[in-house]
Amino acid sequence: MTPRGMYFEDFEIGQTVVTAARTITEADIVNFAGLSGDFNYLHIDAEAAKATPFGARVAHGMLVASIATGLAVQQGFIEGTTLAFRELTWRFTRPVFIGDTVHVEITIAGLKPMPRLGGGLVIFNAQVLNQKGEVVHKGEWQMLIKSRPQE
């Protein structure tokens, strides 16, 4: 596979990436419940969810976090050059509902060379925003990214 992602040496602090958007569907929630085993009524019972402060079913927080990382990979800048997703610090700041459309805004916040591991640690500040421009999730991703191959 030829990587399409950026190498560690290509990243600069302050650089930003904005991903494409994706609409959260009922199928996403049902499939994630089956995959994860999380059948909490907030996610799968429309009638019971009406009585919650949210007033409707909400997407699993980890579903949205997973979609966020998937959108980042699809954008291409980490595709094929990520060696490891090392750490995640994440806040769920607003509910995400069926029909919400989300995208991710990512800023490079830190760089730490780790030549012994074949690359370096890139610290990303990531925010997931809905179609209203509201931040629904935010946090930090730390990924080990490959160094550029020696020629």
Secondary structure, DSSP 8 states (H G I E B T S, - for coil): ----S--GGG--TT-EEE---EE--HHHHHHHHHHH----HHHH-HHHHHTSTTSS-B--HHHHHHHHHHHHHHHSTTTTTEEEEEEEEEEE-S--BTT-EEEEEEEEEEEEEEGGGTEEEEEEEEEEE-TTS-EEEEEEEEEEEE-----
